[in-house]
Amino acid sequence: MRKLMLVCLISLAMLTGPGCWDIRDINNRAYVSAIGLDTPEKDARAGYRVTFVIINPSGVKRQSRAESVIVQTVEAESINKAAEQLQSSISRTITLSHLRVLVIGEGIARRNFYDPGNYFEKNPDVAIRLRLMFVQKGEAQKVLQTKPRFEKSIANELVTMTQLERDFSLTRNNFFYHFIQDLRSTGGVAFGSRVLTSPAGAIVIRDGGTVFSDWKLAAWLSDTETQAANWILGKGQATVDAQMEGGVYTYRVRKKSVRVVPENRNGSLQFTVKLKTTGEIVEEQKKNLDLSSPKNISKLEQVFSRTIAGQVNSAVAKAQNDLGVDYLGFGKKLKAYDPDTFENIDWASTFPDVPVNIEVESKILNFGLAR
C-alpha cells in the first residue's frame, strides 16, 4: 500500500511540476545540411570563406511559401571560427548532425585539403556518409546558392545525384571518409568527385573527377577519363560505343568484376588487370546486324572487349605518363599482396614505369526485345 501511495505521489509531482526548457531541444537547433569552403574574398586575414546551408523548418512544411533553406556566408581564420561567428547571429544552436554535402572550391583544393579534411574528420557530429565534391573553375558558394530543380534544397539535389552512381559511370562517387582514408593511407593521393556550374550559373552539373597528390589538387579528369578510371575503381554500370562492319553499336554493361593482380617475378614487378563484363546491346546505328547469329554476337563481344581494354589502358597511361600519380590504387593492391616489396621501394617514383597488362572479357546476354 505504501509503495502504491509513493508511486501516486511521484506521478502527481511530475504532472504538476514546472516544465523544463532545454536549449538543446530539437526545436532549438539549426541543422546545417551543406557547407561550402572557398578562399576569402573580403578579409585578407581570413583563411576561409564558409557557406552554410541551414534547414528552415518553416519551409519544410507542406504548402509553405517560405524558403526551405537559409544560406549564410562567413569569412574567418578557421572553419570553427566561422561557425562561431554564424552562431552569434542566429537564435538556434548550430549542429552538423544533418550535414550531407561538403563542397570545396578550387582555390581551397589547390591550396591544401589537409586542414579542412582534418576538421570534418574529427568533428563528432559529422555523419560517416557525408558526400564530398570539388568545384572546377568555380566556387562552392555559387554551387550552394544554385536553385534546385527537383528537390527542396541544393543539398538534397546533390545527394540524389550521387545515388545514381550505379546507372552512371561518368563521375567519381565516394564518401568523404573514403576520400580521407585514401589520402591518409597514400600520403595524400586520392580520386574524388567533380562538380561544375553551367555558364549562366543556373544549373549544377556533376560529372568527371579530381586527382589529389600531396593533399592538393593535381588535376581534373573529364567524364570520359573518369569512366576509364571507373573500370578499375567504380561500382557503377557503363555504356560503351564500338564500331564494327560499318555499324555503331552501344553496349550497356550491367555487371562487372575486376581483379588487379600484382606479380613480382625475380624482382621484376608488374600488374595484370582482369576485367569481366556482362551486358546487352541497347542501340545500333547505320547498319542492322543479325544479332540472332552467335557468330555476330561473338564478333561484337571481341570488339567491346578491345574497346573497354583501350579505355582501361588510357586510364593507366593518364596516371603513369601524364600525372605520375597512382590514383588508381595499384600501390594499395601491392601493399596488401606483398607488403615487404612495397615497403622496400619508393612507390611514387616506381609506379610510372611498372608494366600493366589489361585482360578484358565481355559477354552479351541480351539485345532488343530478346531478354
N, C-alpha and C positions, 0 to 999 in steps of 0.2 A: 504493500500500500504506500509506504514511504517513497519507494522508487518511482511509483506512478505519479505521486504528487510532485516529486522533483523534476520529472520529465515535463509535466504540465507547466511548472513554473518557468523552466528554461525556454520552452516553446513560446510562452506568453511574453517573456522578456525579448525574445528575438522578433516577435511580431510588433511589439510596441516600442522597441528601442529606436534610436535615431538612425537615419540612413547613413551609409558610408560612401563618401565621394573619393574616387581614386583617380589621380592624374593619368595612370596607366590604363584606364578603361579603354576598350576598343573604340568607343565613340570619341575619344580624345586623342586619337593618333592620326598622324599624317603619313599615309602609306606611299612610299616612293616606288613607282613601277619601272622607271627607266632613268639612267644617268648618262650624261654625255661629258666627255673631257676634251677640252681644247686648250691651246696656248692662250695666254691672256691677251686682251685687246686694248684695255684702257689703263690698267695699273701695271706699270713696269716692274714693280716689286712682287707682284703676284706670280705664283708658279702655275696656277691652273685657272681656266675658266670652266666652271662646273655648271651644267644644266640639269636641273631636277624636274622630272615629270611626276607630279603628285596626283593621286586619285582623288577626284572630287565626289564625295558621297552623294551630293545633290544631283550631280549629272548622271550618276549611275542608275537612278530611279527611272522606271518606265514613264514615257510621255513627258519627261523633263526636258526643258529647253536650255538648261544650264550646260556649260561645257563639262565633258566627262573627266577632263584633267586640267590641272593648273601647272603651267610651265614657268619656272623661275631660274634665272641665271645669276651666278655669284662668282666674282673673282677673288681669289685668296691665295695665300702662300702654300696651302696644302688642301687636300680634299676634306680632311676632318675640319679644318678651319672654315671652309666653305659651308659645310653642314651646320656648324655653329652659328655662322652669320645668318644663314637662312632661318635657323631656329629662332633667332632674336626678332624675326619679323612676322612669324606666324603663331597662332594660338594653340596649335596642337603639337604633340611630341612626334618628331620625325623618327620613322623606323624604316629599315631596309629589308624587313622580313618578306615583303612582297616585290622586291626588286627582281625583274625578269630579264632586263636587257641592259647591257653596258656598251655604249657606243664611243669609239675612240677616234678623234680627228687625226688627220695625217700629221699635223705638227707634233702632237704628243707621241704618236707612233714612231716618228723618226728620231725624236729626242731620246726616249728610253721608256720601256714599259715596266722596268723592274719595280720602281716605287709605287705606281698605281696598282700594279698587279699584287704587290705585297699588301697594300691596304685592304683590298677587297678579299683577298685570300684569308686574312687574319680577322676580318670582321665577323663576329659570331652570328649576326643576324642574316648574313647573306646566304641564300639558298644554294645548294650544290648544283642545281640545274640552271644557273644563270647563263644567259646567252651573251656572247661577245662578238662584236663586229667592228671593223675598221673602215673608215671613210676615205676613199681615194679622191684626191684633189678637192677636198671639202672639209666641212666642219661638222662635228657631232651636233652642235646646237641647231644647225639648219635642218639636219635629218629629223631631230626630235620635235621641231616646230612644224614639220610637214603634216598636212591634214590627212588622216587615214581615209581610205576609200570604202573599206568593207567592215572594219572593226570599230569599236568605240574609241580606241586610242591607238596612237602610232606604236606604242609598246606591244599591244596585243597583235597588231598587224605584222610587226617584225617577227614575233614569236610564231605566229601562224605560218609565215613564210618558211621558217626553219623546219616546220613539221611536214613540209612537202619533200623532204630530202629523199625519201625512198622513190619518188617519182621524178627526181630532178638531179642530175649529176653535174650540172654546170657551176655549182658553187661548193665551197667548203663549208661543212656544217659540224662544228664541235662546240662543246660546252666550255665555259670559262675555266673550270677546274682541269679539264683535259688539256687545254692550251697551256695553262700554268705548269702542269705536270711535265709536259713535253719540254717547256723552257728549262725547268729545273734539272731534268734528267739529262739534258744535252748541252748544258752550259749556255742556253739562250737561243736555241734553234727550235722553230715551230712553224706550223702551217695553219693559218687562220682564215676567217671569213671576211669577205669584202662587201661593202655597200656603196652605191652611187646615188646621186640625185639626178633627175632629168635636167636638161639645160635650163628650163624655166624654174626648176626647184620645186615643182609641184608633185613629183612622184619619186618614191624611193625604189631603187632597183637593186635587187640583191642577187649578184652573181659574181663569179670569179673568186680569187683567193689572194692571200697575202703571205709572204715568206719573211720570217724573222731570223736574224742572226745576231748573236751577241746582245740579245734582248732589244734589238732595234729593228725597225722595218728595213728590209733589204731589197724587196721587190714586190711588185704587184703581178698577179697572174690573170690572164684573160679567162673567159669562160671555157674556151677550148683547151687552154693549158691546164685549167683546173680539172676538167673532165679527164684529161690524160693522166693527171696525178691520182685522180679518184679510182682509177682501175686498180691501183695498189692500196690506197688508203680508205677509200669511201665505201659506204654500205648501200648506196642508192642504185637505182636502175639507171640505164643509159640507153640512148638511141644512137645508132651508127648508120651512116650512109656509105654505100660502096657501089662501084660500077662494075658491070660485067656484060660483055657482048652487046654494048650499045645501050644498055638499060641502067637505071639508077634504082637501087633497092635500099629500103630502110628496115633495119633490124632492131627490134626492141628487146633489150636484154631484161629478162625477168629475174633470173637468178645468176649468181656468180660465186665462185670460190677462188681464193688466191692464196698462194703459199710463196714466201720469199725464203729461199734455202741458201744459206752461206756454205761455202766449201773452202777448205784450206788444204790444198794439195802440195805437200812438201814445201810449205812456206809461201805458196802462190795462192792468193786469196781471190775468190770470185763468187758471184751470186747468180742464182737462177730464179727468175720469177715464173711460176707456173700458174696460169690463169685458165679457168674453165667457165664458159658461159652457156646458158640455155635461154632461148627466147623465141620470137616469132617475127615473121615478115609482116609489117603493118602498112607498107606502101611500096608501089613500084611505078616508075615513070619511064616514058619514051619507048618501052618495049614490054610486051606481055609474054613473060616466060612461063612455060608449062611447069608450075610448081608441084603438080602431082607426080612429076617424074623424079624418082630417087636420085637419078644421075644429076639432074639440075640442082636439087637440094644439096647434094654433096659438093658440087662446084661452088654454090653460094656459101656454104659453111667454110670452105677453104678461103674464099675471098674475104669474108668477115674476120676470120682468124688472122689473116695477114694485115687487114686494116686496123684491127684492135692492137695487134703487136706493134704496128707502126706508131700508134698513139702512145703506147707504153714506152717505146724507145725514145719518142720525143720528150716525154716527161723525164726520163733518166738523163737525156742529153741536156735538158734545161738545168737540172740540178747539178750535174757534174761539170759540164763545159761552160755554161753561161753564168751560173751563180756560184758554183763551188760550195754549195750549202746542202747538207743532207736532210732536207725537209721531208723526204720520202720514207725515212725511218730505217734505212739499211743498217746503220750503226746499232740501233736498238736490237735488231734481229741478230747481229753478230755477237753483241754483248750477252744475249740470252743463250745463244747456241754455243759460243766458245769464248767465255769471259777472259780466259788467260791471254788469248790472242788479242782481244780488244784492248786489254789493259796495257799491253806491251807495244802498242803502236800509237802514233799520233793520227787519230782517225780523221781529223779535219783536213790534214794535208794528204792523207792516203786516199780518202774517198773519191776524189775526182778521177783517179787512174785505175780504180778497181773495175775489171770486166763484169758486165751484167748481161746475162743471157735471158731472152724472153721466149717462153713457150706458151702458145695460146691454142686452145681447142674450143671452137664454137659449135653449138648444136642448134638446129632449127626444129622446134617441136610443132609449131602451128603456122598457118598462113591463111589469111582471108577468113572465110566462114568455117573452114575445116578445123574445128577445135575440139 
